Amino acid sequence: MMSCPYADAFTGGDERRTAHDFDPVRPGETFTSAHEEFHELRPRYPVARSQTYDGFWAALGYHEVLEVITDIEHYTTTSQNAVPKFAFTGVRPPLHLDPPEHTAYRRVINRAFTPPRMRALAPKVRAAAVELLDPLIDAGWADVCKQYAHRFPAHVFAEFFNLDLATSELIKRVTGTYVDAIQVLDHAVVKSLSSKLYEIAQTIIDDRKSGDYDPATDLTAALLAAEHEGEPLPADMVLGCVRQLIVTGMVAPSVFIGNMFVHLSGDPELQDQLRAQPELIPAAVEEFLRMYSPYRGMARTAREDVVLGGQQIRKGDPIALVYTSANRDERVFPDGDSFVLGRPNIHQHISFGRGTHSCPGAPLARMMMTITLEEALARSATFRLAGSPEMAIWAEWGTRSVPLDFVRA
């Protein structure tokens, strides 16, 4: 067995397998309830147990999550990489592969998110934000999730993937329904919509085979042009990779953007500070990312019997990576439930993961969030909640609906 350096003591053997520390699908979740529950659980059970979804472990503590995502010797993403486990519809690199198999794909993807590429994309991202925000702020009332956060990613990804907007919006609609089906374990719908997403991915690939796209500026073309050990990447794996890429970046912004607006609605002084000093907005975004991390159901599977956070884990057990909780762990972030602008160790947050499977799209995500706040704050004198937020359900954490009253600047 592997010992955990962060555990104060061994807190449980196999008898803990029948424990039910929390219910991830408990109805009536509010904007604060999950964080309140994790705040109570973390000190007692940094690795908690739930009997929902046929039983799983949940890494709630920062050190415990960090150990799982960086220790590829003892934890794998090739088996069950999400809680709940949903219908299998094919291998999708790089998420479904461990090193060294995943490296050829990750190397190509990383080149799409370099600083020069992001700088070239930034004016188009800003133009999309302005186009969507202006009419909402002019109207004086908007559901910032349904009318902005659910639409903005499609506009950005149309630019990033060199797609027409109609195709990108179709991907967003299908992805939204697909995620909803995963959450309620509707396997038939999951398989059907995943098949639809594969069809869209194949259409994109077929279009790139014309040779009209430069691999230096088009990620799909770059995957088609890439070689590993002197051979092109396998066609089925390139298809799986494109299928993964067109979906992944659509989900998190849709549930995260509203969180920032909820927080700022309750803190008009911070609103005014960021309007007066927009250079502080990137730092505010980092703290929002720490406080409101949107993922709690991504997972790894134990390769062998291990001990994590003082808890015995059996080979084959799924372990949910509850970033939503880990980024508020008081052992790392003092007063973790409070917003601290310029928090000294903010660079330690793991909202984008860490190690081999850290999110390659983090630079684009940061750009989207920063530009959203810059443009929304510059165009408004103030905004406040006009009703209660509606929350997403496990495996994401965040808002699905945020009604706001805007006063135009």
Secondary structure, 3 states (H helix, E strand, C coil): CCCCCCCCCCCECHHHHHCCCCCCCCCCCCCCHHHHHHHHHCCCCCEEEECHHHCEEEECCHHHHHHHHHCCCCEECCCCCECCCCCCCCCCCCCCCCCCCCHHHHHHHHHHHCHHHHHHHHHHHHHHHHHHHHHHHHHCEEECHHHHHCCHHHHHHHHHCCCCHHHHHHHHHHHHHHHHHHHCCCHHHHHHHHHHHHHHHHHHHHHHCCCCCCCCCCHHHHHHHCEECCEECCHHHHHHHHHHHHHHHHHHHHHHHHHHHHHHHCCHHHHHHHHHCHHHHHHHHHHHHHHCCCECCEEEEECCCEEECCEEECCCCEEEECHHHHCCCCCCCCCCCCCCCCCCCHHHCCCCCCHHHCCCCHHHHHHHHHHHHHHHHHHEEEEEECCCCEECCCCECCEEECEEEEEEC
